[in-house]
Amino acid sequence: TYTIGDKNVSNLVAELPGGWQTDEIVILGAHYDTFPTTPGADDNASAVAVLIEAARMLHDWQSSRTVRFISFPCEEPPHFHTGDMGSQVYARQCRVRGERIVGMLCLEMVGYYSTELGSQKIPPGIPRRVHWAFPKRGNFLAAVGNMSSWRLNWQFRRGFKRAVGFPLFSICLPESIPEIRLSDNSSFWDQGYPALMLT
């Protein structure tokens, strides 16, 4: 819990301790606040639902690494891109404690799905020369990383493809493209941790 103005807000954390690599930490996170123009179902209740279900499914699983499931507050305006974001507060605390976060997976707006051609729009900040590579239907999961997170993205892609047949679009782009910094993954990049936005 931390204070913004006269209000207390909380990062909600559940942890599965690891086995022989307990000092290595993987975070699965989603923000639980919403914004007046979005009713919350997709942004971001869908991601919180996936977070809760993942925690339920993995409850009895013994991982070699420590796994944390975190719900963050204050991702939306007026706190967006400020130090008051729950993920900013949490990532800074991890860095101060010297924690070894080997990967942060940020769930963001995972509830949208459409097979209609043209239902997936390409964000305006994406260079036109790579538009051909982007899907035109919103029927996939995207794993988006910064350039420093390429190894995490490769590992995630390999594991995802081995586990399910659902379409996955994975890409690492420079942080100068603002659309890849639109969620809590950017807070972990700011602290030098590898992170992906899953959307």
N, CA and C of each residue as an Amber inpcrd file, in Angstrom:
protein
   597
   0.8440000  -1.1930000   0.0000000   0.0000000   0.0000000   0.0000000
   0.8760000   1.2380000   0.0000000   0.4720000   2.2510000  -0.7740000
   1.1540000   3.5430000  -0.7700000   0.1020000   4.6330000  -0.9300000
   0.5070000   5.8670000  -0.7100000  -0.4310000   6.9830000  -0.6730000
  -0.2510000   7.8920000  -1.8800000  -1.3750000   8.2730000  -2.4860000
  -1.4060000   9.2970000  -3.5340000  -2.3820000  10.3580000  -3.0460000
  -1.8750000  11.5510000  -2.7580000  -2.7260000  12.5950000  -2.2050000
  -3.2640000  12.1580000  -0.8670000  -4.5910000  12.0730000  -0.7550000
  -5.2130000  11.6370000   0.5070000  -5.7700000  10.2220000   0.4150000
  -5.3540000   9.4530000  -0.6230000  -5.8890000   8.1020000  -0.8180000
  -4.7900000   7.0570000  -0.7050000  -5.1420000   5.9250000  -0.1370000
  -4.2540000   4.7670000  -0.1090000  -4.6320000   3.8380000  -1.2540000
  -3.6440000   3.3780000  -1.9930000  -3.8430000   2.4080000  -3.0690000
  -2.8840000   1.2480000  -2.8440000  -3.1800000   0.1020000  -3.4330000
  -2.3780000  -1.0870000  -3.1430000  -2.0340000  -1.8910000  -4.3780000
  -0.7890000  -2.3290000  -4.4350000  -0.3960000  -3.4100000  -5.3350000
  -0.7760000  -4.7020000  -4.6220000  -1.5410000  -5.5490000  -5.2800000
  -1.9800000  -6.8140000  -4.6940000  -1.0600000  -7.9190000  -5.2090000
  -0.3560000  -8.5920000  -4.2960000   0.6940000  -9.5290000  -4.6730000
   0.4150000 -10.9070000  -4.0760000   0.4610000 -11.9270000  -4.9230000
   0.4400000 -13.3270000  -4.4780000   1.7100000 -13.9770000  -5.0160000
   2.3410000 -14.8120000  -4.2050000   3.6290000 -15.3820000  -4.6030000
   3.6470000 -16.8920000  -4.4390000   4.1950000 -17.5580000  -5.4550000
   4.5150000 -18.9850000  -5.3760000   6.0260000 -19.0800000  -5.2360000
   6.5390000 -19.4840000  -4.0820000   7.9960000 -19.5770000  -3.9170000
   8.5970000 -20.6040000  -4.8610000   9.7620000 -20.2970000  -5.3660000
  10.4450000 -21.2030000  -6.2770000  11.1880000 -22.3010000  -5.5580000
  11.7480000 -23.2130000  -6.3480000  12.5370000 -24.3150000  -5.8130000
  14.0060000 -23.9650000  -5.7940000  14.7710000 -24.5660000  -6.7080000
  16.2190000 -24.3920000  -6.6710000  16.6910000 -23.0700000  -7.2710000
  15.8100000 -22.3180000  -7.9310000  16.1710000 -20.9920000  -8.4490000
  15.2570000 -19.9380000  -7.8350000  15.0310000 -20.0380000  -6.5380000
  14.0510000 -19.1880000  -5.8520000  14.3770000 -17.7070000  -5.9380000
  15.6580000 -17.3540000  -6.1340000  16.0270000 -15.9340000  -6.2230000
  15.6870000 -15.3370000  -7.5880000  15.3750000 -16.1760000  -8.5780000
  14.9520000 -15.6860000  -9.8860000  13.4280000 -15.5580000  -9.8740000
  12.9400000 -14.3770000 -10.2730000  11.5180000 -14.0600000 -10.1320000
  10.8930000 -13.7850000 -11.4970000   9.7280000 -14.4040000 -11.7280000
   8.9020000 -14.1320000 -12.9010000   7.6190000 -13.4830000 -12.3940000
   7.2380000 -12.3710000 -13.0090000   6.0310000 -11.6490000 -12.6050000
   4.9940000 -11.7270000 -13.7200000   3.7630000 -12.0790000 -13.3390000
   2.6140000 -11.9620000 -14.2310000   1.7460000 -10.8680000 -13.6290000
   1.5230000  -9.7790000 -14.3770000   0.8200000  -8.6370000 -13.8110000
  -0.2580000  -8.0830000 -14.7180000  -1.1970000  -7.3660000 -14.0890000
  -2.2690000  -6.6860000 -14.8100000  -2.7560000  -5.5280000 -13.9550000
  -3.0960000  -4.4120000 -14.5830000  -3.6460000  -3.2970000 -13.7900000
  -5.1390000  -3.4840000 -13.6050000  -5.6220000  -3.0690000 -12.4230000
  -7.0270000  -3.2920000 -12.1160000  -7.8720000  -2.0220000 -12.1370000
  -7.2740000  -0.8970000 -12.5030000  -8.0930000   0.3110000 -12.6400000
  -8.5940000   0.4260000 -14.0790000  -9.5380000   1.3340000 -14.2880000
 -10.1030000   1.5320000 -15.6110000 -10.2440000   3.0290000 -15.8690000
 -10.8300000   3.3780000 -16.9880000 -10.9210000   4.7690000 -17.4120000
 -12.3590000   5.0390000 -17.8540000 -12.8800000   6.2590000 -17.6440000
 -14.2930000   6.5210000 -17.9510000 -14.7280000   6.1490000 -19.3760000
 -13.8480000   6.2670000 -20.3700000 -14.2670000   5.9550000 -21.7440000
 -14.2290000   4.4680000 -22.0520000 -13.6770000   3.6680000 -21.1390000
 -13.7150000   2.2100000 -21.3080000 -14.4170000   1.6290000 -20.0890000
 -15.4180000   0.7920000 -20.2900000 -16.2030000   0.3050000 -19.1460000
 -15.4680000  -0.7000000 -18.2670000 -14.2520000  -1.0850000 -18.6410000
 -13.4770000  -1.9810000 -17.7870000 -13.4280000  -3.4090000 -18.2570000
 -14.4070000  -3.8570000 -19.0400000 -14.4490000  -5.2630000 -19.4210000
 -13.1700000  -5.6890000 -20.1420000 -12.7590000  -4.9300000 -21.1500000
 -11.5170000  -5.2650000 -21.8380000 -10.3300000  -4.5550000 -21.1830000
 -10.5110000  -3.3110000 -20.8120000  -9.4210000  -2.5220000 -20.2280000
  -9.7580000  -2.1320000 -18.7990000  -9.4270000  -3.0100000 -17.8100000
  -8.5200000  -4.1240000 -18.0040000  -8.9980000  -5.3460000 -17.2230000
 -10.3310000  -5.4520000 -17.0500000 -10.8740000  -6.5940000 -16.3140000
 -10.5540000  -7.9210000 -16.9930000 -10.4360000  -7.9170000 -18.3230000
 -10.0980000  -9.1620000 -19.0210000  -8.7280000  -9.6720000 -18.5750000
  -7.7790000  -8.7650000 -18.4200000  -6.4330000  -9.1650000 -17.9950000
  -6.4200000  -9.6200000 -16.5420000  -7.1830000  -8.9480000 -15.6900000
  -7.2700000  -9.3700000 -14.2820000  -7.8930000 -10.7680000 -14.2010000
  -8.8930000 -11.0440000 -15.0360000  -9.5020000 -12.3720000 -15.0530000
  -8.4800000 -13.4370000 -15.4490000  -7.6520000 -13.1530000 -16.4610000
  -6.6080000 -14.0970000 -16.8780000  -5.5790000 -14.2700000 -15.7570000
  -5.2280000 -13.1860000 -15.0930000  -4.2790000 -13.2480000 -13.9800000
  -4.7920000 -14.1550000 -12.8630000  -6.0430000 -13.9760000 -12.4880000
  -6.6380000 -14.7970000 -11.4280000  -6.7090000 -16.2570000 -11.8490000
  -7.1120000 -16.4990000 -13.0990000  -7.2030000 -17.8810000 -13.5900000
  -5.8260000 -18.5380000 -13.6600000  -4.8220000 -17.7990000 -14.0880000
  -3.4640000 -18.3530000 -14.1320000  -2.9910000 -18.7200000 -12.7250000
  -3.2680000 -17.8500000 -11.7580000  -2.8820000 -18.1390000 -10.3650000
  -3.6150000 -19.3810000  -9.8560000  -4.9030000 -19.5100000 -10.2070000
  -5.6670000 -20.6910000  -9.7870000  -5.0920000 -21.9650000 -10.3990000
  -4.8030000 -21.9150000 -11.6970000  -4.2950000 -23.1010000 -12.3920000
  -2.9020000 -23.5180000 -11.8930000  -2.0940000 -22.5540000 -11.5050000
  -0.7170000 -22.8440000 -11.0960000  -0.5600000 -23.0130000  -9.5900000
  -1.6670000 -22.9850000  -8.8670000  -1.6260000 -23.0250000  -7.4040000
  -0.7720000 -24.1550000  -6.8370000  -0.8920000 -25.3510000  -7.3880000
  -0.1510000 -26.5080000  -6.8750000   1.0900000 -26.8480000  -7.6900000
   1.4510000 -25.9870000  -8.6190000   2.6000000 -26.2260000  -9.4910000
   3.8780000 -25.8490000  -8.7720000   4.9000000 -26.6740000  -8.8960000
   6.1980000 -26.3640000  -8.2900000   7.1370000 -25.8580000  -9.3630000
   7.4010000 -24.5710000  -9.3230000   8.3040000 -23.9440000 -10.2790000
   9.6980000 -23.8780000  -9.6870000  10.7000000 -23.9420000 -10.5530000
  12.0650000 -23.7450000 -10.0670000  12.2740000 -22.2850000  -9.6750000
  11.6010000 -21.3610000 -10.3740000  11.6950000 -19.9280000 -10.0830000
  10.5010000 -19.4730000  -9.2570000  10.6640000 -18.3900000  -8.5410000
   9.5580000 -17.7650000  -7.8190000   8.6480000 -17.0640000  -8.8260000
   7.3430000 -17.2470000  -8.6580000   6.3600000 -16.6200000  -9.5410000
   5.4880000 -15.6920000  -8.7030000   5.3590000 -14.4530000  -9.1600000
   4.4910000 -13.4850000  -8.4910000   3.3580000 -13.0830000  -9.4260000
   2.1550000 -13.0500000  -8.8750000   0.9600000 -12.5910000  -9.5720000
   0.6070000 -11.2460000  -8.9480000   0.6170000 -10.1730000  -9.7480000
   0.4470000  -8.8310000  -9.1880000  -0.6240000  -8.0620000  -9.9420000
  -1.5490000  -7.4760000  -9.1760000  -2.5190000  -6.5290000  -9.7290000
  -2.0710000  -5.1290000  -9.3340000  -1.9070000  -4.2680000 -10.3350000
  -1.3990000  -2.9160000 -10.1160000  -2.5240000  -1.8790000 -10.1830000
  -2.4820000  -0.8570000  -9.3140000  -3.4050000   0.2720000  -9.4420000
  -2.7800000   1.3880000 -10.2770000  -3.5900000   2.3630000 -10.6070000
  -3.1180000   3.6590000 -11.1420000  -2.3530000   3.5660000 -12.4570000
  -2.7620000   2.6480000 -13.3350000  -2.1340000   2.6020000 -14.6510000
  -2.7690000   3.6400000 -15.5840000  -4.0340000   3.9540000 -15.3260000
  -4.7740000   4.8760000 -16.1840000  -4.5420000   6.3340000 -15.7540000
  -4.9240000   7.3140000 -16.6260000  -4.8460000   8.7140000 -16.2320000
  -5.6790000   8.9580000 -14.9570000  -5.2760000   9.8730000 -14.1070000
  -4.2290000  10.8770000 -14.2920000  -2.8280000  10.4050000 -13.8880000
  -2.6770000   9.1450000 -13.5350000  -1.3840000   8.6530000 -13.0400000
  -0.5200000   8.0060000 -14.1130000  -1.1010000   7.7720000 -15.2910000
  -0.3900000   7.1280000 -16.3880000   0.9050000   7.8810000 -16.7070000
   1.9830000   7.1320000 -16.8850000   3.3110000   7.6850000 -17.1830000
   3.8400000   8.6120000 -16.0860000   3.4380000   8.3340000 -14.8450000
   4.0070000   9.0750000 -13.7120000   4.5840000   8.0590000 -12.7330000
   5.3100000   8.5540000 -11.7680000   5.8760000   7.6820000 -10.7450000
   4.8490000   7.1150000  -9.7960000   3.5770000   7.5650000  -9.9020000
   2.5200000   7.0660000  -9.0240000   1.8780000   5.7800000  -9.5140000
   2.1850000   5.3570000 -10.7470000   1.6480000   4.0810000 -11.2280000
   2.0640000   2.9810000 -10.2670000   1.1480000   2.0680000  -9.9830000
   1.4810000   0.9650000  -9.0820000   2.6770000   0.1700000  -9.5430000
   2.7780000  -0.0380000 -10.8590000   3.9110000  -0.8010000 -11.3890000
   5.2150000  -0.0270000 -11.2470000   5.1650000   1.2950000 -11.3580000
   6.3730000   2.1000000 -11.1560000   6.8620000   1.9720000  -9.7200000
   5.9280000   2.0960000  -8.7790000   6.2680000   1.9680000  -7.3540000
   6.8620000   0.5830000  -7.0890000   6.2110000  -0.4550000  -7.6210000
   6.6510000  -1.8260000  -7.3570000   8.0070000  -2.1160000  -7.9960000
   8.1810000  -1.7310000  -9.2590000   9.4500000  -2.0030000  -9.9510000
  10.6150000  -1.2810000  -9.2800000  10.3810000  -0.0440000  -8.8300000
  11.4390000   0.6800000  -8.1030000  11.8130000  -0.0420000  -6.8120000
  10.7970000  -0.5410000  -6.0970000  11.0630000  -1.2750000  -4.8530000
  11.8800000  -2.5380000  -5.1380000  11.5640000  -3.2210000  -6.2250000
  12.3160000  -4.4280000  -6.5950000  13.7790000  -4.0860000  -6.8610000
  14.0150000  -2.9820000  -7.5720000  15.3850000  -2.5710000  -7.8770000
  16.1380000  -2.2050000  -6.6000000  15.4820000  -1.4740000  -5.6840000
  16.1170000  -1.0910000  -4.4130000  16.4760000  -2.3380000  -3.6020000
  15.5940000  -3.3450000  -3.6200000  15.8610000  -4.5910000  -2.8780000
  16.8650000  -5.4900000  -3.5970000  17.2420000  -5.1220000  -4.8160000
  18.1910000  -5.9310000  -5.5820000  17.6040000  -7.2390000  -6.0630000
  16.3000000  -7.2650000  -6.2850000  15.6470000  -8.5060000  -6.7080000
  15.9920000  -8.8310000  -8.1540000  16.0600000 -10.1150000  -8.4170000
  16.4570000 -10.6150000  -9.7330000  15.2180000 -11.0200000 -10.5230000
  14.6050000 -10.0490000 -11.1600000  13.4230000 -10.3300000 -11.9850000
  13.9110000 -10.7320000 -13.3760000  13.6530000 -11.9820000 -13.7260000
  14.1190000 -12.4910000 -15.0180000  13.0910000 -12.2790000 -16.1210000
  11.8720000 -11.8950000 -15.7390000  10.8550000 -11.6120000 -16.7340000
   9.5800000 -11.1090000 -16.1040000   9.0000000 -10.0710000 -16.7230000
   7.6940000  -9.5560000 -16.3120000   6.7700000  -9.6690000 -17.5160000
   5.6410000 -10.3210000 -17.3320000   4.6410000 -10.4820000 -18.3800000
   3.4330000  -9.6410000 -17.9990000   3.1800000  -8.6160000 -18.7850000
   2.1180000  -7.6540000 -18.5080000   0.8970000  -7.9830000 -19.3640000
  -0.1880000  -8.3590000 -18.7160000  -1.4420000  -8.6410000 -19.4090000
  -2.1900000  -7.3330000 -19.6190000  -2.5430000  -7.0260000 -20.8630000
  -3.1700000  -5.7380000 -21.1780000  -4.2320000  -5.9130000 -22.2560000
  -5.4780000  -5.6820000 -21.8930000  -6.5890000  -5.7060000 -22.8540000
  -6.5930000  -6.9920000 -23.6870000  -6.6930000  -8.1180000 -23.0170000
  -6.6540000  -9.4070000 -23.7230000  -8.0490000  -9.9120000 -24.1010000
  -9.0960000  -9.1290000 -23.8180000 -10.4550000  -9.6010000 -24.0560000
 -10.9870000  -9.3860000 -25.4550000 -10.2980000  -8.6140000 -26.2750000
 -10.8070000  -8.3200000 -27.6200000 -10.4420000  -9.4480000 -28.5770000
 -11.3980000  -9.8370000 -29.4260000 -11.1480000 -10.8910000 -30.4120000
 -12.0790000 -10.6810000 -31.5910000 -11.5340000 -10.6990000 -32.7990000
 -12.3520000 -10.5930000 -34.0040000 -11.6280000 -11.2520000 -35.1740000
 -12.3750000 -12.0200000 -35.9610000 -11.8020000 -12.6320000 -37.1610000
 -12.0600000 -11.7840000 -38.4080000 -12.7240000 -10.6410000 -38.2400000
 -13.0530000  -9.7790000 -39.3750000 -11.8020000  -9.0930000 -39.9190000
 -11.6200000  -9.1540000 -41.2180000 -10.4930000  -8.4960000 -41.8680000
 -10.5640000  -6.9900000 -41.6020000  -9.4510000  -6.4170000 -41.1750000
  -9.3960000  -4.9970000 -40.8530000  -9.7410000  -4.6790000 -39.4100000
 -10.0760000  -5.7050000 -38.6260000 -10.4220000  -5.4640000 -37.2200000
  -9.1970000  -5.1300000 -36.3800000  -8.0180000  -5.4610000 -36.8650000
  -6.7770000  -5.0890000 -36.1690000  -6.1750000  -3.8870000 -36.8680000
  -6.0930000  -2.7850000 -36.1570000  -5.4770000  -1.5710000 -36.6910000
  -4.0150000  -1.5280000 -36.2790000  -3.1770000  -1.0180000 -37.1310000
  -1.7530000  -0.8770000 -36.8250000  -1.5520000   0.4520000 -36.1200000
  -0.9420000   0.4300000 -34.9260000  -0.7310000   1.6790000 -34.1930000
   0.0460000   2.6910000 -35.0410000  -0.2960000   3.9800000 -34.9360000
   0.3040000   4.9870000 -35.8060000   1.8120000   5.1420000 -35.6530000
   2.3710000   4.7920000 -34.5030000   3.8040000   4.9450000 -34.3040000
   4.6570000   3.8680000 -34.9600000   4.0240000   2.8250000 -35.4770000
   4.7610000   1.7370000 -36.1120000   5.2350000   2.1920000 -37.4950000
   6.5210000   2.0680000 -37.7930000   7.0260000   2.4960000 -39.1080000
   6.3130000   1.7790000 -40.2540000   5.9880000   2.5280000 -41.2880000
   5.2420000   1.9690000 -42.4220000   5.9690000   0.8140000 -43.0960000
   7.2900000   0.8410000 -43.0620000   8.0500000  -0.2110000 -43.7520000
   7.8380000  -1.6000000 -43.1510000   7.2820000  -1.6870000 -41.9270000
   7.0380000  -3.0040000 -41.3240000   5.5480000  -3.3300000 -41.2100000
   4.6740000  -2.4880000 -41.7590000   3.2350000  -2.7390000 -41.6780000
   2.8500000  -4.0870000 -42.2710000   3.5580000  -4.5210000 -43.2950000
   3.2350000  -5.7880000 -43.9540000   3.3030000  -6.9740000 -42.9910000
   4.1220000  -6.8740000 -41.9500000   4.3170000  -7.9950000 -41.0270000
   3.2120000  -8.1050000 -39.9810000   2.4010000  -7.0740000 -39.8340000
   1.4020000  -7.0430000 -38.7680000   0.0990000  -7.6980000 -39.2020000
  -0.5400000  -8.4400000 -38.2800000  -1.8290000  -9.0650000 -38.6010000
  -2.8990000  -8.0150000 -38.8990000  -3.8540000  -8.3850000 -39.7270000
  -4.9490000  -7.4860000 -40.1010000  -6.2620000  -7.8700000 -39.4220000
  -6.2500000  -8.9930000 -38.6930000  -7.4290000  -9.4400000 -37.9410000
  -7.0550000  -9.4860000 -36.4650000  -7.9980000  -9.1160000 -35.5990000
  -7.7250000  -9.1000000 -34.1600000  -7.9850000 -10.4350000 -33.5010000
  -7.4060000 -11.4910000 -34.0480000  -7.6800000 -12.8570000 -33.5680000
  -6.4160000 -13.5410000 -33.0460000  -5.5660000 -12.7880000 -32.3380000
  -4.2760000 -13.3210000 -31.9080000  -3.8730000 -12.6830000 -30.5860000
  -2.8650000 -13.2370000 -29.9710000  -2.2170000 -12.6140000 -28.8250000
  -0.9090000 -12.0200000 -29.3250000  -0.6130000 -10.7920000 -28.9030000
   0.6570000 -10.1670000 -29.2580000   1.5640000 -10.1560000 -28.0280000
   2.8180000 -10.5020000 -28.2310000   3.8500000 -10.3960000 -27.1980000
   4.8180000  -9.3200000 -27.6790000   4.7740000  -8.1650000 -27.0220000
   5.5300000  -6.9990000 -27.4710000   6.6060000  -6.6560000 -26.4510000
   7.8440000  -6.6090000 -26.9210000   8.9530000  -6.2720000 -26.0370000
   9.7650000  -5.1120000 -26.5730000  10.6110000  -4.5580000 -25.7040000
  11.6100000  -3.6080000 -26.1780000  12.8080000  -4.4090000 -26.6770000
  13.8020000  -3.7440000 -27.2090000  14.9300000  -4.4630000 -27.8040000
  15.6970000  -5.2810000 -26.7650000  15.7510000  -4.7960000 -25.5330000
  16.4770000  -5.5140000 -24.4800000  15.7540000  -6.7730000 -24.0160000
  14.4830000  -6.8960000 -24.3690000  13.6870000  -8.0510000 -23.9230000
  13.5750000  -9.1280000 -24.9960000  14.4550000  -9.1130000 -25.9810000
  14.3440000 -10.0660000 -27.0930000  14.4570000 -11.5160000 -26.6120000
  15.3350000 -11.7680000 -25.6420000  15.5070000 -13.1480000 -25.1750000
  14.2400000 -13.6370000 -24.4650000  13.6620000 -12.7970000 -23.6180000
  12.4110000 -13.1580000 -22.9480000  11.3160000 -13.4090000 -23.9800000
  11.2310000 -12.5770000 -25.0120000  10.2150000 -12.7520000 -26.0400000
  10.4110000 -14.0690000 -26.7840000  11.6550000 -14.3960000 -27.0830000
  11.9490000 -15.6620000 -27.7540000  11.5570000 -16.8480000 -26.8770000
  11.8810000 -16.7780000 -25.5710000  11.5260000 -17.8710000 -24.6520000
  10.0170000 -17.9920000 -24.5110000   9.3360000 -16.8510000 -24.3930000
   7.8790000 -16.8740000 -24.2790000   7.2560000 -17.4790000 -25.5360000
   7.7270000 -17.0490000 -26.7000000   7.1830000 -17.5640000 -27.9670000
   7.3630000 -19.0740000 -28.0600000   8.5500000 -19.5360000 -27.7160000
   8.8270000 -20.9730000 -27.8000000   7.9010000 -21.7630000 -26.8760000
   7.7420000 -21.3110000 -25.6430000   6.8660000 -22.0070000 -24.6990000
   5.4070000 -21.9320000 -25.0950000   4.9680000 -20.7630000 -25.5510000
   3.5740000 -20.5730000 -25.9580000   3.2320000 -21.4810000 -27.1300000
   4.0900000 -21.5070000 -28.1390000   3.8400000 -22.3210000 -29.3330000
   3.8290000 -23.8170000 -29.0020000   4.6470000 -24.2100000 -28.0110000
   4.6780000 -25.6060000 -27.6040000   3.3920000 -26.0000000 -26.8710000
   2.7720000 -25.0260000 -26.1950000   1.6380000 -25.3270000 -25.3210000
   0.2820000 -25.2140000 -25.9980000   0.1040000 -24.2310000 -26.8940000
  -1.2220000 -23.9900000 -27.4610000  -1.1340000 -23.7210000 -28.9570000
  -2.2770000 -23.8480000 -29.6250000  -2.3320000 -23.5880000 -31.0570000
  -2.8490000 -22.2040000 -31.3910000  -3.1120000 -21.3750000 -30.3800000
  -3.6550000 -20.0340000 -30.5960000  -2.6230000 -19.1590000 -31.3070000
  -3.0370000 -18.3160000 -32.2530000  -2.0800000 -17.4700000 -32.9720000
  -1.3520000 -16.4960000 -32.0500000  -0.0470000 -16.3930000 -32.2430000
   0.7900000 -15.4750000 -31.4660000   1.6020000 -14.6200000 -32.4250000
   1.5820000 -13.3170000 -32.1890000   2.4090000 -12.3800000 -32.9400000
   3.3990000 -11.7900000 -31.9450000   4.6800000 -12.0670000 -32.1280000
   5.6790000 -11.5590000 -31.1890000   6.6470000 -10.6420000 -31.9220000
   7.0000000  -9.5500000 -31.2370000   7.8670000  -8.5520000 -31.8540000
   8.5830000  -7.7540000 -30.7710000   9.8020000  -7.3540000 -31.0580000
  10.5350000  -6.4220000 -30.2030000  10.8060000  -5.1710000 -31.0240000
  10.5200000  -4.0340000 -30.4260000  10.6510000  -2.7590000 -31.1190000
  11.3940000  -1.7650000 -30.2330000  11.9480000  -0.7140000 -30.8060000
  12.6090000   0.3160000 -30.0010000  11.5920000   1.0670000 -29.1350000
  12.0180000   1.4720000 -27.9460000  11.1210000   2.2020000 -27.0450000
  10.7780000   3.5930000 -27.5540000  11.4320000   4.0390000 -28.6140000
  11.0640000   5.3210000 -29.2250000   9.6800000   5.2470000 -29.8680000
   9.1510000   4.0330000 -30.0610000   7.7830000   3.8480000 -30.5520000
   6.8670000   3.8870000 -29.3340000   6.1130000   4.9670000 -29.1490000
   5.3910000   5.1650000 -27.8870000   4.3530000   4.0910000 -27.5770000
   3.7840000   3.4740000 -28.5970000   2.7190000   2.4850000 -28.3450000
   3.1850000   1.2770000 -27.5540000   4.4710000   0.9680000 -27.5460000
   4.9160000  -0.2070000 -26.7960000   5.1200000   0.1100000 -25.3130000
   4.9910000   1.3930000 -24.9430000   5.1540000   1.8070000 -23.5480000
   3.8070000   2.1480000 -22.9010000   2.7160000   1.6280000 -23.4390000
   1.3840000   2.0260000 -22.9800000   0.8500000   1.2310000 -21.8040000
   1.6870000   0.4340000 -21.1420000   1.1920000  -0.3120000 -19.9890000
   2.3060000  -0.5270000 -18.9760000   2.0340000  -1.4010000 -18.0160000
   2.9300000  -1.5930000 -16.8760000   4.2690000  -2.2140000 -17.2310000
   4.3880000  -2.8100000 -18.4030000   5.6760000  -3.3580000 -18.8290000
   6.7570000  -2.2760000 -18.8460000   6.3700000  -1.0420000 -19.2160000
   7.3540000   0.0390000 -19.3270000   7.9750000   0.3910000 -17.9790000
   7.2360000   0.1900000 -16.8920000   7.7820000   0.4680000 -15.5540000
   8.9590000  -0.4450000 -15.2460000   8.8890000  -1.6810000 -15.7120000
   9.9740000  -2.6310000 -15.4770000  11.1380000  -2.3690000 -16.4230000
  10.8470000  -1.9410000 -17.6510000  11.9280000  -1.5240000 -18.5550000
  12.7040000  -0.3680000 -17.9460000  11.9840000   0.5690000 -17.3030000
  12.6470000   1.7250000 -16.6920000  13.6520000   1.3140000 -15.6280000
  13.4580000   0.1460000 -15.0370000  14.3740000  -0.3530000 -14.0080000
  15.3710000  -1.3830000 -14.5580000  15.3690000  -1.5520000 -15.8820000
  16.3280000  -2.4540000 -16.5060000  15.9250000  -3.9190000 -16.5050000
  14.6560000  -4.2060000 -16.2320000  14.1820000  -5.5850000 -16.2080000
  13.5780000  -5.9540000 -17.5720000  13.7320000  -7.2080000 -18.0140000
  13.0440000  -7.6320000 -19.2430000  11.5520000  -7.7730000 -19.0020000
  10.7640000  -7.3080000 -19.9440000   9.3060000  -7.3660000 -19.7890000
   8.6460000  -7.4290000 -21.1500000   7.4670000  -8.0340000 -21.1810000
   6.6410000  -8.1080000 -22.3890000   5.2540000  -7.5940000 -22.0790000
   4.6410000  -6.9260000 -23.0380000   3.2220000  -6.6190000 -22.9660000
   2.4980000  -7.6940000 -23.7730000   1.6000000  -8.4120000 -23.1120000
   0.7760000  -9.4240000 -23.7750000  -0.5930000  -8.8130000 -23.9780000
  -0.9770000  -8.6500000 -25.2610000  -2.2090000  -7.9190000 -25.5620000
  -2.8960000  -8.5150000 -26.7710000
